[in-house]
Amino acid sequence: MQRGRSLAASDIPNLTLHALAARIKERASAGAETSYTRKLLDRGIAHCAKKLGEEAVEVVIAAIDEDRERVIAEVADLLYHLLVVLEARGIALGEVEAALSRRTTQSGLEEKATRPRD
């Protein structure tokens, strides 16, 4: 793949979240003039988190009011921005998977009961 060229479905026919996370890490080292990911990261974690929140709201709206394809598109945007936030914070996707894995040893209700209360 040429540097600066957009990732196309034909480039990675079975794109996984790990492949997307790797692509985000790669694009993070590119210049902001060629990389939207770099541009986001340059604006800081607060901006990246705001974009994540905006995408989450768009998923909610699409889930209620839009067709299936729109929900899929919005979830794709949400996952991308989630991975950008993880990159900005230096958190590997595997760390999130490990946290999820630890939670599978008990029911969701039991796990929630063990969380500290505010």
N, C-alpha and C positions, 0 to 999 in steps of 0.2 A: 504494500500500500504506500502511496506517495504521501510524504509529509504535508500536512495542511489540507488534504483532501478529506471530505466528509466520509464518515463511516456509512457504508451502504449495506443493506440486508444481504446482498450477494457476496460481500466481503467475508462475512461471518454468518453462514446460514443458520447456525444453531447458537446464537449469541446467548451466553450465560451471564449471570450477574458478575461472576468472577472475571470474565472476559471484558465486560464493560468497566469494571473497577480498574482493570489493568490499562484499558484504553484511557480512562480518566487520568490515571497516574502518568501515563505517557504524555498526554496533552497538557498536563500541568507544567511540564518542562518546556513547552513550546512558547513562542512569543504571543503576547496578547493580540497582536495584529492578525494572527492566523488561528487563534484558538479561543473559542467561546469559554471553554473550561478555564483556561488561564485567566481570562478577563474576569470571570466570576471570582476566582481565588484571589486575584489582586485586589478585589474590593473588600475582602475580609470575611471573617466567619459570620458576622451579623448579617451581611448582605446575602451570603449563601443560605443562611438559615431562613431569612425572609423569603427568598425564592422558594425554598422547600415548603414553607407554610402556604405560600400562594398556590403552589401546585397541589398541596393537600386539599385546599378548599376547592380547587377546580375538579378534583376527583370526586369529592362529596357532591358537588353540583351535578356533575355528569352522571353519577350513580343514581341520582334522583330523577333527573330531567332528560337525559340524553340516551341515545342508542348505544348498543353494545360496543361498536367500533370506537365511539367517542370515549367511552370509559377506558377501553384498552389504551388508546392514545394518551389519555391523561395519566393513567397509571405508569405508562412508559416514561413520561416526563417526570413524574414523582420519583420513580426509582433512580433516574439519572441524577436528579437534584439531591436525593438522599445520599447517593454515593459521592457526590461532590462535597457534601457536608462532612462525610466520614474522612475524605481525603484532606479537607481543610483542617480537621481535628487530629489527623495522624492516626486514625483508627482503621484497622484492616477489617474487611468484610468477614474474615475468619473469626475475628474476636466477637462479632455480633452473632455469628453462627454458633460459637461456643456458648454464649449466654443463652441462646435459644435451646441448645442441646441440654444444658443443665436444667432448664425448666421442664423438659419432657419427663423427668423422673417423678413428677407430681402433677396433680390436676391444676388447672388454671386457677381455680378458687383457692386451693392450698397455697399456690405460689403467691398470689396476690395478698394473702393473709400474712405472709412472712415479710412483705415490704415495709420499710419504715413509714410511719404515718407523719404527715406534715403538721 
